Amino acid sequence: MIASRLAVLALTTATLAGLLATACGGDATVVAPAPTTTTAAATGTPPASASKAQDSVPDLSALGYTAQQQGKDPGAGSQDVYRVLFARENGRGAMTVLYAFPDDATAKSQFAILSAALKNPPPDFVGGKATFIDTGSPPAGDERKAYVTQALDGQGNKVWSDVYRFGRLVAIVQVLDDGKSEQLDLRLQIALKIAAKAR
């Protein structure tokens, strides 16, 4: 049950590379992470490293999440990109993709590219035909943009795609949860946990 619902978010990760390439005219500067099979510790917080993106991974255990997969994108070359797929016991989940850039100016330009790309994702972005629409963003970060699937899935869920800039760190946070509310509090708590480590 958990695996099937989380497959939606895993597919999202796999299609980010194509999405970004399309948004950038086939020459994307940002390299999106590919799925990895690294198993995380129960807390989901990786050990300290030379990676700013990895060091900014939030500990979501207090929110009921356990990290299922995490790792640096092996195709990112010298770029600092780290992603984690989280699961909850109820079968819902979240994913963080963190990009650390050398300076604020680069982060600002990449935030703009990512924000535009996530507005019009490919048809299979979340495992089926889904339309994303603008939605309210949790009040976090220097810049932020949010989208949500327009319709509920078969289990009554929606997927929220929040993009934030915290200084030179750009974060994509995707949440798969009950579509009866906007999940603003949950999304804000995740964003604030990233913000606390990003500075």
Steps between C-alpha positions, in 0.01 A plus 500: 500500500772747598714396206220547246412848619862604528560382146323822397772709662778273375374545145497874556870487586577297192323747270652818645802475270287499186279772639794730564655430163173595331465817707853606411469436129682169520804648674420486870760643733347325799541125506206327663565197716435152371350236725745319726468190711693621804318402817483770767518481874166519679534872572573585139776737605823418318838544674681832465687529171664744262165529322293805594194339338544178699560691823172687444284184490226544762430251777128430452467226761299728733246534217468122471726454196775244447757537225464217247759598238759773485812592314699743292413493133781300339443687174531844657876514451642777714158645581382466858159327475348268761158341519306302760175306467305482829204277594234501769324198649174611336649450154547868428838658449726790415811563296768766529741588221763747616731697270790697653648769275823699540324836550162666541492633142529151351243369745257777399528419130464126560200559727333684211572208262374236743187700586406535133578134425281365780202705382460291184646155564484212250176297490647211703661723765309339788426166344196597294324790337495780755459873464695721740356836603636788706436480872600687814857457619596450863670821623863386493815583307630799307287396202226240466251360252246220535286278281249225575329234295158627400312178570512237772651161417318172560594502870390861558854640487657797329865578429643839595820626335661777704814674374700715741821699497688525827800717414713286266294185560201418279261235631223310328264343751226270381231376734250223427218527755128531565355739245216621722723781632789705364739335751649846563614422854674177399664664198612794713654273764701319232616830350604640837702187576692552177540871571650429841781299338542703183653813651 
